[in-house]
Amino acid sequence: MVRLIIKDLAKAKGLNQSQLQLKAGVTAQLLNRYWNNHTSSVALEQLDKIARALDVLPGDLIVRDGGKEESVA
C-alpha cells in the first residue's frame, strides 16, 4: 500500500496546511484529503502543483507503507 507524505514534507519546510494550499494553488478540500491520506487516488496535475510548491519531485510525495508486499510476477 502507498501513502502520501505531504504533511511530513511540508512541516519539514516550515509550512502548515494553509500556507501550502495557497503556495500550491490547490483547493483547501483537496489538500486536506491528500494531507490526511483520505483518498485512494490522486490527480497528477494537482500532485505536481503540490510538489512544485514543496520544491520536490511528484514521486517524492508518495511512499510505500510497511507490511507485506505483493508480488507482481
C-alpha positions as CSV (number, residue, x, y, z in Angstrom):
1,M,0.0,0.0,0.0
2,V,1.2,3.5,-0.7
3,R,0.5,6.7,1.1
4,L,1.2,10.4,0.7
5,I,3.8,12.2,2.9
6,I,2.8,15.7,2.0
7,K,2.2,16.7,5.7
8,D,5.7,15.4,6.6
9,L,7.5,17.3,3.8
10,A,5.5,20.5,4.4
11,K,6.3,20.5,8.1
12,A,10.0,19.9,7.4
13,K,9.9,23.0,5.2
14,G,8.1,25.0,7.9
15,L,4.7,25.1,6.1
16,N,1.4,24.5,7.5
17,Q,-1.6,23.2,5.5
18,S,-3.0,26.7,4.8
19,Q,0.4,28.0,3.7
20,L,0.9,25.1,1.3
21,Q,-2.6,25.3,-0.1
22,L,-2.0,29.0,-1.0
23,K,1.5,28.3,-2.4
24,A,0.4,25.3,-4.5
25,G,-2.8,26.9,-5.7
26,V,-5.0,23.9,-4.9
27,T,-8.3,23.9,-3.1
28,A,-8.3,23.5,0.7
29,Q,-10.6,20.5,0.4
30,L,-8.2,18.7,-2.0
31,L,-5.1,19.4,0.1
32,N,-6.9,18.3,3.3
33,R,-7.7,14.9,1.7
34,Y,-4.1,14.5,0.5
35,W,-2.6,15.9,3.7
36,N,-4.5,13.3,5.8
37,N,-4.4,10.4,3.3
38,H,-8.1,10.3,2.9
39,T,-8.0,9.4,-0.7
40,S,-7.5,6.3,-2.8
41,S,-6.5,8.1,-5.9
42,V,-4.7,11.4,-6.8
43,A,-4.9,13.8,-9.7
44,L,-1.5,14.0,-11.2
45,E,-1.8,17.7,-12.1
46,Q,-2.7,18.6,-8.5
47,L,0.1,16.4,-7.2
48,D,2.5,18.2,-9.5
49,K,1.4,21.6,-8.1
50,I,2.0,20.5,-4.6
51,A,5.4,19.0,-5.4
52,R,6.4,22.2,-7.1
53,A,5.3,24.2,-4.1
54,L,7.5,22.0,-1.9
55,D,10.4,22.0,-4.4
56,V,10.4,18.2,-4.7
57,L,9.5,15.7,-7.5
58,P,6.0,14.3,-7.5
59,G,7.3,10.9,-6.7
60,D,8.8,12.2,-3.5
61,L,5.3,12.7,-2.2
62,I,4.5,9.0,-2.2
63,V,6.0,6.2,-0.1
64,R,5.2,2.5,0.2
65,D,3.9,1.6,3.7
66,G,5.5,-1.2,5.6
67,G,3.8,-4.6,5.6
68,K,3.7,-7.5,3.2
69,E,4.4,-6.5,-0.4
70,E,2.5,-8.3,-3.1
71,S,4.4,-10.0,-5.9
72,V,3.7,-8.7,-9.4
73,A,5.3,-11.7,-11.1
